[in-house]
């Protein structure tokens, strides 16, 4: 008889309100690793905005049910053959579950764009569970100096923020803007201050609590999304789910500036604002828009090394595993700053 574990299942899509419980806690078989795979006993799993996108149907799973969660830290407890990890190793799992490894994109270090890209917690079962099985080639040793709870947000919010910062092309001394200041935004601020000590960082956030938090972490200035900053950003990273910040950011960019949109999907409630785009005001003078699509394994590995070297640690609100639905509601309705992490009992 198969051994069982507790896991949260997403069985259908639907809108989350302040009383929703979109995930169902059930007892399911513990997965068995095949060749090249490892089974991890989950210690913690980060709660990401992408889970909201999955649940609400903006980037839905292809099949149901699925176990969400893609910022996973835990211990290897079983493995198949052709695996370099040993039982007892502490590892992390990120959004990229696998890619084909043979197409031109994979071979040119762009596996994030592979047509066979599979996402942890969407295309394959993720970490809102006591155990998870993943390809060993897509798991990462966690630096000893970084604790489990701290490490979880680094695997997605941090790694995708790192990729976004690279895509800005920012040079030391140039001005960076951050629109939205959740899990990814506050890690990028820490990263930018470490990598570009002569640069000033501006933060555009909707709540006064987020604005105060940004200034406490070292932002040069913080204000609302439509507030004129004291400096024109050379680059802006947008991590919001809305369309209005795109228009606002383009207006604020310095000539030759670049807007990097770090969002897997945008909500459609304010898409009408894009009808107000004005070429001279928003796009003239060689302004650019670039999207971020997923992450590569190199992004995760490089960022974990940087986080260790620069002592980057996220601010985290912890939730017991039993409160996964509460964590998702809090994430949607912004009841805390920083990142959110489920902790196994």
C-alpha positions as CSV (number, residue, x, y, z in Angstrom):
1,X,0.0,0.0,0.0
2,X,1.3,3.4,-1.0
3,X,2.5,5.8,1.7
4,X,0.5,9.0,1.8
5,X,1.2,12.7,2.3
6,X,-0.8,15.8,2.8
7,X,-1.0,18.2,-0.2
8,X,-3.0,21.1,-1.4
9,X,-4.7,20.6,-4.7
10,X,-6.0,23.1,-7.2
11,X,-9.0,21.4,-8.8
12,X,-10.4,24.3,-10.8
13,X,-9.8,28.0,-11.6
14,X,-11.8,30.8,-10.1
15,X,-11.6,34.3,-8.7
16,X,-10.2,34.7,-5.2
17,X,-12.2,36.9,-2.8
18,X,-11.6,37.7,0.9
19,X,-13.3,34.5,2.0
20,X,-12.0,32.1,-0.7
21,X,-10.4,28.7,-0.1
22,X,-9.2,27.9,-3.6
23,X,-7.0,25.0,-2.6
24,X,-8.3,21.7,-1.1
25,X,-6.1,19.8,1.4
26,X,-6.1,16.1,0.6
27,X,-4.2,12.9,1.4
28,X,-2.4,11.7,-1.8
29,X,0.4,9.1,-2.5
30,X,4.0,10.2,-1.8
31,X,5.6,10.4,-5.3
32,X,8.4,8.0,-6.2
33,X,11.5,9.3,-8.0
34,X,12.4,7.8,-11.4
35,X,15.7,7.8,-13.2
36,X,17.4,11.2,-12.9
37,X,14.9,12.4,-10.3
38,X,15.0,13.1,-6.5
39,X,12.2,13.0,-3.9
40,X,12.4,16.0,-1.4
41,X,10.8,16.2,2.0
42,X,9.5,19.8,1.9
43,X,10.6,22.1,4.7
44,X,9.2,25.4,3.3
45,X,7.5,26.6,0.2
46,X,7.2,30.3,-0.8
47,X,3.8,31.8,-1.8
48,X,4.1,33.6,-5.1
49,X,1.8,35.9,-7.1
50,X,2.0,33.4,-9.9
51,X,-0.1,31.1,-7.8
52,X,-2.8,33.7,-8.0
53,X,-2.4,33.8,-11.8
54,X,-2.8,30.0,-11.9
55,X,-5.8,30.0,-9.6
56,X,-7.6,32.8,-11.3
57,X,-7.0,31.4,-14.8
58,X,-4.5,33.9,-16.3
59,X,-1.9,31.1,-16.6
60,X,-3.9,28.0,-15.8
61,X,-2.6,24.4,-15.5
62,X,-3.2,22.2,-18.5
63,X,-4.7,19.5,-16.4
64,X,-6.4,19.3,-13.0
65,X,-5.8,18.6,-10.2
66,X,-2.3,20.0,-9.6
67,X,-0.3,20.8,-6.5
68,X,0.9,24.4,-6.8
69,X,4.1,25.9,-5.3
70,X,7.5,26.6,-6.9
71,X,9.7,28.2,-4.3
72,X,10.6,24.9,-2.5
73,X,13.3,24.1,0.0
74,X,13.8,20.7,1.6
75,X,15.9,17.6,2.1
76,X,16.6,14.8,-0.4
77,X,15.1,11.6,1.0
78,X,15.1,9.3,-2.0
79,X,16.5,9.3,-5.6
80,X,16.6,7.4,-8.8
81,X,19.8,6.5,-10.7
82,X,22.0,9.0,-12.5
83,X,21.6,11.6,-9.7
84,X,24.5,13.7,-8.3
85,X,22.7,14.6,-5.0
86,X,22.9,12.4,-1.9
87,X,20.1,11.6,0.6
88,X,20.3,14.3,3.3
89,X,21.3,17.1,0.9
90,X,19.4,20.4,1.3
91,X,18.1,21.6,-2.0
92,X,15.8,24.1,-3.6
93,X,13.3,24.0,-6.5
94,X,12.3,26.9,-8.7
95,X,9.7,27.8,-11.4
96,X,11.6,25.9,-14.1
97,X,10.8,22.2,-13.7
98,X,12.4,21.2,-17.0
99,X,13.1,22.1,-20.6
100,X,14.0,19.9,-23.6
101,X,17.7,20.6,-23.5
102,X,18.2,20.0,-27.2
103,X,16.5,22.9,-29.1
104,X,18.4,26.0,-30.3
105,X,17.0,28.0,-27.4
106,X,18.2,25.6,-24.7
107,X,21.6,25.2,-26.4
108,X,22.0,29.0,-26.4
109,X,21.3,29.4,-22.7
110,X,17.7,30.5,-23.3
111,X,15.9,27.4,-21.9
112,X,13.4,29.8,-20.3
113,X,12.0,30.3,-23.9
114,X,11.9,26.6,-24.8
115,X,8.6,25.5,-26.3
116,X,8.7,22.4,-24.0
117,X,9.3,24.5,-20.8
118,X,7.5,23.0,-17.9
119,X,6.7,24.9,-14.7
120,X,6.8,23.6,-11.2
121,X,3.5,23.8,-9.5
122,X,1.6,24.4,-12.8
123,X,2.7,21.8,-15.4
124,X,4.0,19.4,-12.7
125,X,3.1,19.0,-9.1
126,X,4.8,21.5,-6.8
127,X,5.7,22.2,-3.2
128,X,2.4,22.9,-1.4
129,X,2.9,19.3,-0.1
130,X,4.9,17.3,2.3
131,X,7.0,15.8,-0.5
132,X,7.9,16.6,-4.1
133,X,9.7,14.8,-6.9
134,X,11.7,16.8,-9.5
135,X,14.5,16.2,-12.0
136,X,17.8,16.4,-10.1
137,X,19.2,18.6,-12.9
138,X,16.7,21.3,-12.0
139,X,17.4,21.4,-8.2
140,X,19.9,23.6,-6.5
141,X,22.1,23.3,-3.5
142,X,21.2,25.9,-0.9
143,X,24.2,27.9,0.5
144,X,24.7,26.9,4.1
145,X,24.6,30.5,5.4
146,X,21.0,30.9,4.1
147,X,18.2,29.4,6.2
148,X,15.2,27.5,4.7
149,X,12.7,30.3,5.2
150,X,15.0,32.9,3.8
151,X,16.0,30.7,0.8
152,X,12.4,30.0,-0.5
153,X,11.7,33.5,-1.9
154,X,15.2,33.7,-3.4
155,X,14.3,30.8,-5.7
156,X,11.6,32.8,-7.6
157,X,11.1,36.3,-6.4
158,X,14.8,36.8,-6.1
159,X,15.9,34.9,-9.2
160,X,13.3,36.5,-11.5
161,X,14.2,39.8,-10.0
162,X,17.8,39.2,-10.8
163,X,17.0,38.3,-14.4
164,X,14.9,41.4,-14.7
165,X,17.7,43.6,-13.3
166,X,20.1,42.0,-15.9
167,X,17.6,42.8,-18.7
168,X,17.5,46.5,-17.7
169,X,21.1,46.9,-18.8
170,X,21.6,49.2,-15.9
171,X,25.1,50.7,-15.3
172,X,26.4,51.9,-11.9
173,X,25.3,55.4,-11.3
174,X,22.1,55.2,-13.4
175,X,18.7,55.6,-11.9
176,X,16.5,52.5,-11.4
177,X,12.7,52.6,-10.8
178,X,10.7,49.7,-9.2
179,X,7.0,49.7,-9.8
180,X,5.3,47.5,-7.2
181,X,7.0,46.5,-4.0
182,X,6.2,43.0,-3.0
183,X,8.4,39.9,-2.7
184,X,10.4,40.5,-5.9
185,X,10.6,44.3,-5.6
186,X,12.1,44.4,-2.2
187,X,14.8,41.8,-3.1
188,X,15.7,43.6,-6.3
189,X,16.2,46.8,-4.2
190,X,18.7,45.0,-2.0
191,X,20.4,43.5,-5.0
192,X,20.6,46.8,-6.9
193,X,22.1,48.6,-3.9
194,X,24.7,45.8,-3.7
195,X,25.6,45.7,-7.4
196,X,25.3,49.4,-8.2
197,X,26.3,51.4,-5.1
198,X,26.3,54.7,-7.0
199,X,22.8,54.2,-8.4
200,X,19.7,55.7,-6.8
201,X,16.5,53.5,-6.6
202,X,13.0,55.0,-6.9
203,X,10.1,52.9,-5.7
204,X,6.5,53.3,-6.9
205,X,4.1,51.6,-4.6
206,X,0.4,51.8,-4.0
207,X,0.4,51.7,-0.2
208,X,2.1,54.0,2.3
209,X,3.4,50.9,4.2
210,X,5.2,49.7,1.1
211,X,6.6,53.2,0.5
212,X,7.9,53.4,4.1
213,X,9.3,49.9,3.8
214,X,11.2,50.8,0.6
215,X,12.8,53.9,2.3
216,X,13.8,51.8,5.3
217,X,15.6,49.4,2.9
218,X,17.5,52.2,1.2
219,X,15.4,53.6,-1.6
220,X,16.3,57.1,-2.6
221,X,12.6,58.0,-3.0
222,X,9.2,56.3,-2.8
223,X,5.8,57.4,-3.9
224,X,2.6,56.3,-5.6
225,X,2.5,54.8,-9.0
226,X,1.4,58.0,-10.7
227,X,3.5,60.4,-8.7
228,X,6.3,62.3,-10.5
229,X,9.7,61.2,-9.1
230,X,12.5,63.7,-8.4
231,X,14.7,61.9,-11.0
232,X,14.0,60.3,-14.4
233,X,14.7,56.6,-14.3
234,X,17.1,55.1,-16.8
235,X,15.2,51.8,-16.3
236,X,12.1,50.6,-14.6
237,X,11.1,47.1,-13.5
238,X,7.4,46.6,-13.3
239,X,6.2,43.7,-11.0
240,X,2.5,44.7,-10.8
241,X,-0.4,42.7,-12.3
242,X,-2.0,45.9,-13.7
243,X,-1.7,47.8,-16.9
244,X,-1.8,51.4,-15.6
245,X,1.8,51.2,-14.3
246,X,3.1,50.4,-17.8
247,X,1.7,53.6,-19.2
248,X,2.9,55.6,-16.1
249,X,6.4,54.1,-16.3
250,X,6.8,54.8,-20.0
251,X,6.0,58.5,-19.3
252,X,8.6,58.7,-16.5
253,X,11.5,57.0,-18.3
254,X,14.5,59.0,-19.3
255,X,15.3,59.1,-23.0
256,X,16.7,55.8,-24.2
257,X,15.2,54.2,-21.0
258,X,13.9,50.6,-20.8
259,X,10.8,49.3,-19.1
260,X,11.2,45.6,-18.1
261,X,7.8,43.9,-17.3
262,X,8.3,41.2,-14.7
263,X,4.8,39.6,-14.7
264,X,3.8,36.3,-16.1
265,X,0.4,37.8,-17.0
266,X,-1.4,41.1,-16.6
267,X,-5.0,41.4,-15.3
268,X,-7.5,42.9,-17.7
269,X,-9.4,45.2,-15.3
270,X,-7.6,48.3,-16.4
271,X,-6.5,47.3,-19.9
272,X,-8.5,50.2,-21.3
273,X,-5.9,52.6,-20.1
274,X,-3.6,51.5,-22.9
275,X,-5.9,53.3,-25.3
276,X,-4.4,56.4,-23.9
277,X,-0.9,55.6,-25.1
278,X,0.7,58.6,-26.9
279,X,3.7,58.0,-29.0
280,X,5.5,61.3,-28.3
281,X,4.9,61.1,-24.6
282,X,5.3,57.4,-23.9
283,X,7.6,55.9,-26.7
284,X,9.5,58.7,-28.4
285,X,13.2,59.1,-27.8
286,X,14.1,55.4,-28.1
287,X,12.3,54.1,-25.1
288,X,12.0,50.3,-24.9
289,X,9.7,47.7,-23.5
290,X,11.0,44.2,-22.7
291,X,9.2,41.3,-21.0
292,X,10.7,38.7,-18.7
293,X,9.7,35.1,-19.5
294,X,10.4,32.5,-16.8
295,X,14.0,31.9,-15.5
296,X,16.9,29.7,-16.4
297,X,18.8,27.4,-14.1
298,X,21.8,29.8,-14.5
299,X,19.7,32.7,-13.1
300,X,18.9,30.7,-10.0
301,X,22.5,29.4,-9.4
302,X,24.0,32.9,-10.0
303,X,21.5,34.7,-7.8
304,X,22.0,32.2,-4.9
305,X,25.7,32.9,-5.0
306,X,25.1,36.7,-5.1
307,X,22.6,36.5,-2.2
308,X,25.2,34.7,-0.2
309,X,28.0,37.1,-1.1
310,X,25.9,40.3,-0.6
311,X,24.0,39.0,2.4
312,X,20.7,39.5,0.7
313,X,17.9,38.1,2.9
314,X,14.2,38.8,2.2
315,X,11.7,40.0,4.8
316,X,9.3,37.1,5.3
317,X,5.9,36.5,6.8
318,X,5.6,32.9,7.8
319,X,2.4,30.8,7.7
320,X,1.9,27.3,9.0
321,X,1.2,24.8,6.2
322,X,-2.5,24.6,7.4
323,X,-2.9,28.3,6.4
324,X,-2.1,28.1,2.7
325,X,-5.4,29.6,1.6
326,X,-5.0,32.4,4.1
327,X,-1.6,33.2,2.7
328,X,-3.0,33.4,-0.8
329,X,-5.8,35.8,0.3
330,X,-3.3,38.0,2.2
331,X,-1.1,38.0,-0.9
332,X,-3.9,39.2,-3.2
333,X,-5.2,41.8,-0.8
334,X,-1.7,43.1,0.3
335,X,-2.0,42.4,4.1
336,X,1.8,42.2,4.6
337,X,5.0,43.5,3.1
338,X,7.9,41.4,1.7
339,X,7.5,37.7,0.9
340,X,5.3,34.9,2.3
341,X,6.4,31.4,3.1
342,X,4.5,28.2,4.1
343,X,6.3,26.3,6.9
344,X,5.8,22.6,7.4
345,X,4.9,21.5,10.9
